[in-house]
Amino acid sequence: MKGDKSLEIEGESGQEGAEGLEEELAVERKKNQELLTRLKYMQADLENYRKRVDREMREAGESSLRSLVSRLLVVQDELELAARHAGAKDRHGELVEGIGMVQRNLEAALESVGVERIDCVGRPFDPALHEAVEKVQGESQDGDMVVGEMRPGFTFRGQLLRPSMVKVELASRAVPSASEEE
């Protein structure tokens, strides 16, 4: 009988032991699931951080390039002015030819990075692209038209870099006569 009791005691403690192991296993599974969830969040955070840093780096590079292009446009303006003034004084045309070559190379370099000249003469006045520095009264009723360009404007990768300084012909506006006012 003693042997039977020892088996019963061992059987009961074996069952309790199995239940204890199952509880421990459930606790460990829960911890594992929590760690896996935290890992997934950390991976998502890391990916978002990488994307943000990439975007900020692109924006910083874009801003630096935009600043450089703005400074080069001043050089472009000065070359154009020098070519105009040298043309009258240079009898052989060598100076004008040399300035023209430098100017064309600079234009090509600017175009290669996304700078485009705004075409404005003969087009409707657009305050988003043009800065009116002179206005003359016109006869047309079609709307305000750009008739001259004092300084060219440019866009950089589709965004306005510098507006064109233009001469605008104002559309004729109908003035009410004295009989219409009454």
Secondary structure, 3 states (H helix, E strand, C coil): CHHHHHHHHHHHHHHHHHHHHHHHHHHHHHHHHHHHHHHHHHHHHHHHHHHHHHHHHHHHHHHHHHHHHHHHHHHHHHHHHHHHHHHHHCCCCHHHHHHHHHHHHHHHHHHHCCEEECCCCCCECCCCCEEEEEEEECCCCCCCEEEEEEECCEEECCEEEECEEEEEEECCCCCCCHHHHC
